[in-house]
Amino acid sequence: MKKSFLGLILSITLAASILTGCEFGLVDPLDKTYKVNDIETTARRLFEACKEDFDYSKYIVCDGSYRYNDKSKCSSKDGSMTYYDHTQYKAGYFTYSRYYQDDENNLSIYSGDFKDIMNHNSDKSISMNERYADQVSISQYKQTQNGEKTTYYQYDGNKDVETFINVEAIFPENFDGIDTIVSRSQDKGKNMLDVTLSGDIGFVRHIFGKGCHGYQYAHNIRYSFCLDDNKLKEIVIFGNESTEKSSAHGSVTGREVEVGITLDIKEMSNETVTMPELPNIMSENDDINRILTGEDDFAVTEGIDNPVNCNDEFCQKAVHIWEDLMELPMENRNTLTEISSALSDLAPEHGYFDCSCNYALLGKEKCVVRFSFYNNMGKEAGHMYVPFKCTIDNDKHDKIIFGNAFCVSGEDTLEAGSEGSFSFTHVVDHERQHHYKYWLDKNMNLELAYRDYRVERMSLLKKDEELENFAPENRDELKRIAEEFRFSGFFDITEYYVSKDEEAYYTIDSQMSAAGSDDIKGNYDINLVTDEEMKEHLVYYDRKETHVSWVQICDE
């Protein structure tokens, strides 16, 4: 009996020791000593030293990756029917570098390429299948020059996809409430110490910046230190969560979320490194720079154009916003800084959360400023653009020219070219799409080069309201094709209207064969050309350019 009682006491004591750790003499995993090349260290010392290195290094370079995968599905209990199947996948790669000379002169650069893909499939009987994919390339420059702080933001693509990882927030302030697992490993002949933190790791949420989803699913963060030089080499944040729920109606809803961030530390050095020049942020043209920074006047015209002829909510409101801007006293809207501030004040009055100001350089003499309006969800509702030109030749009479402002809905896309082209796309639905190609004229106003309108099925042209989108002189003939041609439901048709020619051209494509185009050409009086012929005809207007990047400047 005494033996059993003594065994019970020992069991209780051992269990308490395991639960309370160092209170009973066990060493905290963070304080366990590791010896390599006659040098002793602990995980805690490595954290402290590497955090100090990171905070005070004059030069840091690291790169990483991000992924977020969210799958949800609703199906019948027996699995025979899927009501919906939804997936959002966001991923990308990023680079972070920091250059430090002193508190008055330093620079950090964050750049990355990210994509956002959404697939949504519903019950096929109601044909609710969608796929959405978008991407963006971003660069953010936080510069302190002679004590003056400025943030430059440059991007190409859909700004809604921007994703920021806060590299400066990678270390915990303390280890209270955090569970720790420490293990040794070998990596390409190097002695590594891996420290995995879990439990109360709320600090991780600060690493997930703007547009970076999934911090609540990040349950673990692993730090990999090299014991040979006591340097931090890699950080991996990871986690996943799965749920499944059955309803009283017999359906089963499941969701699985996975998130991960990887950060590789390429270099940390106390050697002073020359700071790089900022690429294409400011213009070589001093007149343009003075206008962008608010030193010189930014003149705007009274009206605002609608080049896509879009009648949606934003384009209607844009007219009223611009009218309100024009009613302000002139002294409150002389410079770009003042106009940007005024539009930010007007945005809430018209149902928008905020307005930001960006610009893109079009060569050495031209520039276009964009005012972007955001809804309460932070999505771009629409944009207003103002192009202008600052002639470098001082002998020219019209040295600075401002063009008419124009608006574009956030539902439409605009691609601006480096030589002054603007390509607009307005998708009506999955069967109909408008496209417009403009170039800036000598007065910095949009001049239509050509427009095209594509319809997925010719048979839609039986409706008079659909024919209104086509050239008036050809509507009767197009309607006759839609009604008489037996394969009109299998052919799409695109009308190109070229401004210089004042003439409409047509191309068709078939899900069957090319034979039908000969039937149309032989029996109907429309100007039918091949895709190759049309492409050749538009080669001047579609000449190769580089897409511009948009830059946002914020004084801090």
LUMROVO-74627 format. One record per residue (C-alpha): residue in three letters; x, y, z. Coordinates in steps of 0.25 Angstrom, whole numbers, plus 2048, in hexadecimal, padded with zeros to 3 digits. Layout:
N
r/xx/yy/zz
ALA/X/Y/Z $
...
END
This chain:
556
r/xx/yy/zz
MET/800/800/800 $
LYS/80B/809/803 $
LYS/812/806/7F6 $
SER/805/80A/7EE $
PHE/804/817/7F6 $
LEU/812/81B/7F4 $
GLY/810/818/7E5 $
LEU/804/821/7E4 $
ILE/80C/82C/7EB $
LEU/817/82B/7E1 $
SER/80D/82A/7D5 $
ILE/806/837/7DA $
THR/814/83E/7DC $
LEU/819/83A/7CE $
ALA/80C/83F/7C7 $
ALA/80D/84C/7CF $
SER/81B/84D/7CA $
ILE/817/84B/7BC $
LEU/80C/856/7BD $
THR/813/860/7C4 $
GLY/821/85F/7BD $
CYS/82C/867/7C4 $
GLU/825/868/7D1 $
PHE/829/85A/7D4 $
GLY/837/85B/7CE $
LEU/834/859/7BF $
VAL/83C/862/7B5 $
ASP/833/86B/7AD $
PRO/835/867/79E $
LEU/83A/875/79B $
ASP/845/875/7A5 $
LYS/84A/867/7A2 $
THR/859/868/79E $
TYR/85F/864/791 $
LYS/86D/863/78E $
VAL/873/865/780 $
ASN/882/867/77D $
ASP/885/869/78C $
ILE/87A/874/78C $
GLU/86E/873/795 $
THR/861/87A/793 $
THR/852/878/795 $
ALA/846/87B/78D $
ARG/842/887/796 $
ARG/850/88D/793 $
LEU/84E/88B/784 $
PHE/841/892/784 $
GLU/847/89E/78C $
ALA/853/89F/784 $
CYS/84C/89D/776 $
LYS/841/8A7/77A $
GLU/84C/8B1/77D $
ASP/853/8AE/770 $
PHE/846/8B0/769 $
ASP/843/8BD/770 $
TYR/850/8C4/76E $
SER/856/8BE/761 $
LYS/85A/8C8/757 $
TYR/856/8BF/74B $
ILE/84C/8B4/74B $
VAL/847/8AB/73F $
CYS/83C/8A0/740 $
ASP/832/89A/737 $
GLY/826/891/739 $
SER/819/88B/735 $
TYR/80B/88C/739 $
ARG/7FF/883/737 $
TYR/7F0/882/73B $
ASN/7E7/877/737 $
ASP/7D8/878/73B $
LYS/7CF/86C/737 $
SER/7C1/86B/73A $
LYS/7B7/861/735 $
CYS/7A8/85E/737 $
SER/7A2/851/733 $
SER/797/847/736 $
LYS/79A/83D/741 $
ASP/79C/831/737 $
GLY/7A5/83A/72F $
SER/79D/838/722 $
MET/79A/847/720 $
THR/7A3/853/722 $
TYR/79C/860/725 $
TYR/7A8/868/724 $
ASP/7B7/867/724 $
HIS/7BF/873/727 $
THR/7CF/875/727 $
GLN/7D7/882/72A $
TYR/7E6/881/727 $
LYS/7EF/88D/72A $
ALA/7FE/88B/728 $
GLY/80A/893/724 $
TYR/819/896/727 $
PHE/81F/8A2/72D $
THR/82D/8A8/730 $
TYR/830/8B2/73B $
SER/83D/8BA/73D $
ARG/841/8C5/746 $
TYR/84D/8CF/745 $
TYR/851/8D7/751 $
GLN/85B/8E2/752 $
ASP/855/8EA/75E $
ASP/848/8EE/764 $
GLU/847/8F9/75A $
ASN/84B/8F1/74D $
ASN/845/8E3/74B $
LEU/83D/8DB/741 $
SER/834/8CE/742 $
ILE/82F/8C7/735 $
TYR/824/8BD/735 $
SER/820/8B7/727 $
GLY/818/8AB/723 $
ASP/80F/8A4/719 $
PHE/802/89F/71D $
LYS/7F6/898/717 $
ASP/7E8/895/71C $
ILE/7E0/88A/716 $
MET/7D1/887/719 $
ASN/7C9/87B/714 $
HIS/7BB/87A/717 $
ASN/7B2/86E/712 $
SER/7A4/86D/716 $
ASP/799/863/712 $
LYS/79A/861/703 $
SER/78B/862/702 $
ILE/78C/871/704 $
SER/799/873/6FD $
MET/7A0/87B/707 $
ASN/7AE/878/704 $
GLU/7B8/884/705 $
ARG/7C7/885/705 $
TYR/7CF/891/709 $
ALA/7DE/894/708 $
ASP/7E6/8A0/70A $
GLN/7F4/8A4/70D $
VAL/7FD/8B0/711 $
SER/80B/8B4/711 $
ILE/80F/8BE/71D $
SER/81A/8C6/722 $
GLN/81A/8CE/72E $
TYR/826/8D8/732 $
LYS/826/8DE/740 $
GLN/831/8E8/73F $
THR/837/8F2/749 $
GLN/840/8FC/743 $
ASN/846/907/74B $
GLY/83B/905/756 $
GLU/830/906/74C $
LYS/827/8F9/74B $
THR/820/8F5/73F $
THR/819/8E8/73A $
TYR/818/8E5/72B $
TYR/80F/8DA/727 $
GLN/810/8D4/718 $
TYR/807/8CA/712 $
ASP/803/8C3/705 $
GLY/7F6/8BB/705 $
ASN/7EA/8BA/70E $
LYS/7ED/8C2/71B $
ASP/7E3/8BA/723 $
VAL/7EC/8AE/722 $
GLU/7F7/8B5/729 $
THR/7FD/8AD/735 $
PHE/807/8B2/740 $
ILE/80F/8AA/749 $
ASN/814/8B2/755 $
VAL/823/8AC/755 $
GLU/826/8B6/761 $
ALA/81C/8AE/76A $
ILE/822/8A0/769 $
PHE/827/89F/778 $
PRO/81F/89D/784 $
GLU/820/8A8/78F $
ASN/820/89D/79A $
PHE/81D/88E/79B $
ASP/812/88F/7A5 $
GLY/807/884/7A3 $
ILE/80F/87F/797 $
ASP/811/870/795 $
THR/81F/86D/790 $
ILE/825/861/789 $
VAL/834/861/786 $
SER/83C/857/77D $
ARG/849/856/776 $
SER/84B/852/767 $
GLN/855/852/75C $
ASP/853/85B/74F $
LYS/85E/859/745 $
GLY/868/856/74F $
LYS/864/862/758 $
ASN/860/860/767 $
MET/852/866/768 $
LEU/849/868/774 $
ASP/83A/869/771 $
VAL/831/870/77B $
THR/822/86E/779 $
LEU/818/877/781 $
SER/80A/874/782 $
GLY/7FF/877/78C $
ASP/7FD/886/790 $
ILE/804/88C/784 $
GLY/7FC/898/782 $
PHE/808/8A0/77D $
VAL/807/898/770 $
ARG/7FB/8A1/76B $
HIS/804/8AD/76A $
ILE/80C/8A6/75F $
PHE/7FF/8A4/757 $
GLY/7FE/8B2/750 $
LYS/7F4/8B8/747 $
GLY/7ED/8AE/73E $
CYS/7F4/8A3/745 $
HIS/7E9/899/749 $
GLY/7E9/88E/753 $
TYR/7F1/892/760 $
GLN/7E6/88B/768 $
TYR/7EA/87E/762 $
ALA/7F9/880/764 $
HIS/7FB/876/770 $
ASN/80A/874/76F $
ILE/816/87C/76C $
ARG/824/876/76A $
TYR/832/87D/76B $
SER/83E/876/765 $
PHE/84B/87B/76B $
CYS/859/876/766 $
LEU/861/872/772 $
ASP/86E/874/76A $
ASP/86D/883/76A $
ASN/861/885/773 $
LYS/859/88C/768 $
LEU/84A/88B/765 $
LYS/848/885/757 $
GLU/839/882/755 $
ILE/82C/884/75B $
VAL/81F/87C/757 $
ILE/811/87F/75C $
PHE/807/874/759 $
GLY/7FA/86F/75E $
ASN/7ED/869/759 $
GLU/7DF/867/75E $
SER/7D3/85D/759 $
THR/7C5/85E/75D $
GLU/7B8/856/759 $
LYS/7AA/858/75D $
SER/79D/851/759 $
SER/790/858/758 $
ALA/782/853/75C $
HIS/77F/853/74D $
GLY/789/849/74A $
SER/794/851/744 $
VAL/7A3/851/748 $
THR/7AB/85D/748 $
GLY/7BA/85C/74A $
ARG/7C5/866/74A $
GLU/7D4/865/749 $
VAL/7DE/870/74B $
GLU/7ED/870/749 $
VAL/7F7/87B/74B $
GLY/806/87C/74A $
ILE/811/887/749 $
THR/820/884/747 $
LEU/82B/88E/749 $
ASP/839/88B/746 $
ILE/844/895/74C $
LYS/84E/897/741 $
GLU/857/8A1/747 $
MET/858/8A9/754 $
SER/864/8B2/755 $
ASN/86A/8BE/75C $
GLU/871/8C3/750 $
THR/86C/8D0/74A $
VAL/866/8CD/73C $
THR/864/8D8/732 $
MET/855/8DA/731 $
PRO/84F/8D7/723 $
GLU/848/8E2/71B $
LEU/839/8E1/71A $
PRO/835/8DC/70C $
ASN/82B/8E4/704 $
ILE/825/8EA/710 $
MET/827/8F9/70D $
SER/828/8FF/6FF $
GLU/835/904/6F8 $
ASN/82C/910/6F5 $
ASP/82C/91A/700 $
ASP/81F/921/6FC $
ILE/818/913/6FD $
ASN/81E/911/70B $
ARG/81A/91F/710 $
ILE/80C/91D/70C $
LEU/80C/90F/712 $
THR/811/914/71F $
GLY/808/920/720 $
GLU/812/92B/71D $
ASP/80C/92F/710 $
ASP/7FD/930/70C $
PHE/7F5/924/708 $
ALA/7EA/92A/6FE $
VAL/7DD/922/6FC $
THR/7D2/924/6F2 $
GLU/7C4/926/6F6 $
GLY/7BE/919/6F0 $
ILE/7C1/90B/6F1 $
ASP/7C0/901/6E5 $
ASN/7BB/8F3/6E5 $
PRO/7C4/8EC/6DA $
VAL/7BD/8DE/6DC $
ASN/7AF/8E4/6DC $
CYS/7AC/8DC/6E8 $
ASN/7A0/8E0/6F0 $
ASP/7A3/8D9/6FD $
GLU/7A1/8DF/70B $
PHE/7B0/8E4/70C $
CYS/7B0/8EB/6FF $
GLN/7A3/8F2/702 $
LYS/7A8/8F6/70F $
ALA/7B6/8FA/709 $
VAL/7AE/906/702 $
HIS/7A9/90B/70F $
ILE/7B6/90A/717 $
TRP/7BD/911/70C $
GLU/7B2/91C/70C $
ASP/7B4/91E/71B $
LEU/7C3/91F/719 $
MET/7C1/92A/70F $
GLU/7B8/931/719 $
LEU/7C3/932/723 $
PRO/7CB/940/724 $
MET/7D6/940/71B $
GLU/7E0/942/726 $
ASN/7DC/934/72B $
ARG/7DF/92D/71E $
ASN/7EB/933/718 $
THR/7F5/927/71A $
LEU/7F5/918/719 $
THR/7F6/917/728 $
GLU/7EA/920/72A $
ILE/7E1/919/720 $
SER/7E5/90B/726 $
SER/7E1/910/734 $
ALA/7D4/917/72E $
LEU/7D0/90A/727 $
SER/7D3/902/734 $
ASP/7C9/90B/73C $
LEU/7BF/90A/731 $
ALA/7BF/8FB/730 $
PRO/7B7/8F8/73C $
GLU/7AC/902/738 $
HIS/7AA/8F9/72C $
GLY/7AA/8EB/733 $
TYR/7B9/8E8/732 $
PHE/7C3/8E5/73D $
ASP/7CF/8EC/738 $
CYS/7D7/8F1/72C $
SER/7E6/8EF/729 $
CYS/7EF/8F6/71E $
ASN/7F8/8EE/715 $
TYR/800/8F2/709 $
ALA/807/8EB/6FD $
LEU/812/8F1/6F4 $
LEU/810/8F0/6E5 $
GLY/81E/8F3/6E0 $
LYS/826/8FF/6E3 $
GLU/81B/90A/6E0 $
LYS/80D/903/6E4 $
CYS/807/8FF/6F0 $
VAL/7F9/8FA/6F5 $
VAL/7F3/8FC/703 $
ARG/7E9/8F2/708 $
PHE/7DF/8F5/714 $
SER/7DA/8E7/719 $
PHE/7CD/8E6/721 $
TYR/7CB/8DB/72B $
ASN/7BE/8D5/730 $
ASN/7BC/8D1/73F $
MET/7C2/8C3/73C $
GLY/7CF/8CA/737 $
LYS/7CD/8C6/729 $
GLU/7CF/8CF/71D $
ALA/7C2/8D5/719 $
GLY/7C7/8DD/70E $
HIS/7D2/8E7/709 $
MET/7D3/8F5/703 $
TYR/7DF/8F8/6FA $
VAL/7E6/905/6F6 $
PRO/7F1/905/6EC $
PHE/7FB/910/6EA $
LYS/807/914/6E2 $
CYS/814/91C/6E6 $
THR/81C/91F/6DA $
ILE/82B/91F/6DC $
ASP/82D/928/6D0 $
ASN/82D/936/6D7 $
ASP/82A/93D/6C9 $
LYS/81D/936/6C8 $
HIS/811/940/6CB $
ASP/808/935/6D2 $
LYS/812/930/6DB $
ILE/808/92A/6E5 $
ILE/7FB/924/6E0 $
PHE/7F0/91D/6E8 $
GLY/7E6/914/6E1 $
ASN/7D7/912/6E5 $
ALA/7D4/909/6F1 $
PHE/7CE/8FB/6EE $
CYS/7C8/8F1/6F7 $
VAL/7C8/8E1/6F7 $
SER/7C0/8D8/6FF $
GLY/7C7/8CE/709 $
GLU/7BF/8C3/701 $
ASP/7C7/8C7/6F4 $
THR/7D5/8C5/6F2 $
LEU/7DF/8CF/6EC $
GLU/7ED/8CD/6E7 $
ALA/7F6/8D9/6E5 $
GLY/802/8D8/6DC $
SER/80F/8DF/6DD $
GLU/80D/8E7/6D0 $
GLY/7FF/8EC/6D4 $
SER/7F5/8E2/6D0 $
PHE/7E9/8DE/6D8 $
SER/7E2/8D1/6D6 $
PHE/7D5/8CF/6DD $
THR/7CD/8C2/6DF $
HIS/7BE/8C2/6E3 $
VAL/7B8/8B4/6E5 $
VAL/7A9/8B4/6E4 $
ASP/7A8/8A5/6E7 $
HIS/7AF/898/6E3 $
GLU/7A9/89A/6D5 $
ARG/7AB/8A8/6D2 $
GLN/7B8/8B1/6D4 $
HIS/7BB/8C0/6CF $
HIS/7CA/8C4/6CD $
TYR/7CF/8D2/6CA $
LYS/7DD/8D6/6C5 $
TYR/7E0/8E5/6C7 $
TRP/7ED/8ED/6C6 $
LEU/7F0/8FB/6CC $
ASP/7F0/906/6C1 $
LYS/7F9/912/6C1 $
ASN/7EF/919/6CB $
MET/7F0/90D/6D4 $
ASN/7E2/909/6D2 $
LEU/7DD/8FB/6CF $
GLU/7DC/8F8/6C0 $
LEU/7D5/8EC/6BC $
ALA/7DD/8E3/6B3 $
TYR/7D3/8D7/6B2 $
ARG/7C9/8D0/6BA $
ASP/7C4/8C2/6B9 $
TYR/7B8/8BA/6BE $
ARG/7B7/8AB/6BF $
VAL/7AB/8A3/6C0 $
GLU/7AC/894/6C4 $
ARG/7A0/890/6BB $
MET/79C/896/6AE $
SER/78D/892/6B1 $
LEU/78D/89D/6BC $
LEU/78C/8A7/6B1 $
LYS/77E/8A3/6AF $
LYS/77B/8AD/6BA $
ASP/77A/8BC/6B6 $
GLU/780/8C0/6C3 $
GLU/78C/8B8/6C1 $
LEU/78D/8BE/6B3 $
GLU/78F/8CC/6B8 $
ASN/79D/8C9/6BC $
PHE/7A1/8C7/6AD $
ALA/7A2/8D1/6A2 $
PRO/795/8D6/69D $
GLU/797/8D4/68F $
ASN/79A/8C5/691 $
ARG/78F/8C2/69B $
ASP/784/8BC/691 $
GLU/78F/8B3/68A $
LEU/794/8AE/698 $
LYS/786/8AB/69C $
ARG/783/8A3/68F $
ILE/78F/89B/692 $
ALA/78B/898/6A0 $
GLU/77D/894/69B $
GLU/780/88C/68E $
PHE/78E/886/690 $
ARG/78B/878/696 $
PHE/798/878/69E $
SER/797/886/6A4 $
GLY/796/880/6B2 $
PHE/7A4/87A/6B0 $
PHE/7AC/886/6AB $
ASP/7B1/892/6B3 $
ILE/7B2/89F/6AC $
THR/7BB/8AB/6AF $
GLU/7B9/8B9/6A9 $
TYR/7C5/8C2/6A8 $
TYR/7C2/8D1/6A5 $
VAL/7CF/8D8/6A1 $
SER/7CE/8E7/6A2 $
LYS/7D8/8EB/697 $
ASP/7D0/8E2/68D $
GLU/7C2/8E6/692 $
GLU/7BF/8D8/68F $
ALA/7BB/8CB/696 $
TYR/7C2/8BE/694 $
TYR/7BD/8B0/699 $
THR/7C4/8A3/69D $
ILE/7BD/896/6A1 $
ASP/7C1/88A/6A8 $
SER/7BB/87C/6A9 $
GLN/7BA/871/6B2 $
MET/7B8/868/6A6 $
SER/7C1/86B/69A $
ALA/7C5/877/691 $
ALA/7BC/873/686 $
GLY/7B1/87C/68B $
SER/7B8/889/689 $
ASP/7B8/886/67A $
ASP/7A9/884/67A $
ILE/7A7/892/681 $
LYS/7B1/899/678 $
GLY/7AA/894/66C $
ASN/79C/897/670 $
TYR/79C/8A3/679 $
ASP/7A1/8B1/677 $
ILE/7AA/8B4/683 $
ASN/7B9/8B7/682 $
LEU/7BE/8A9/687 $
VAL/7CD/8A7/68A $
THR/7D6/89D/690 $
ASP/7DC/89F/69E $
GLU/7EA/8A0/697 $
GLU/7E5/8AB/68E $
MET/7DF/8B2/699 $
LYS/7EC/8B1/6A2 $
GLU/7F4/8B6/696 $
HIS/7EB/8C2/694 $
LEU/7EC/8C6/6A3 $
VAL/7FB/8C4/6A4 $
TYR/7FE/8D3/6A5 $
TYR/7F4/8D5/6B1 $
ASP/7F8/8C8/6B8 $
ARG/807/8CB/6B7 $
LYS/80F/8C5/6C2 $
GLU/810/8CD/6CF $
THR/814/8C9/6DD $
HIS/809/8CA/6E7 $
VAL/80A/8D5/6F1 $
SER/80C/8D3/700 $
TRP/803/8DC/709 $
VAL/80A/8E4/714 $
GLN/804/8E9/721 $
ILE/80C/8F3/72A $
CYS/808/8F5/738 $
ASP/80F/8FF/741 $
GLU/811/8FA/74F $
END
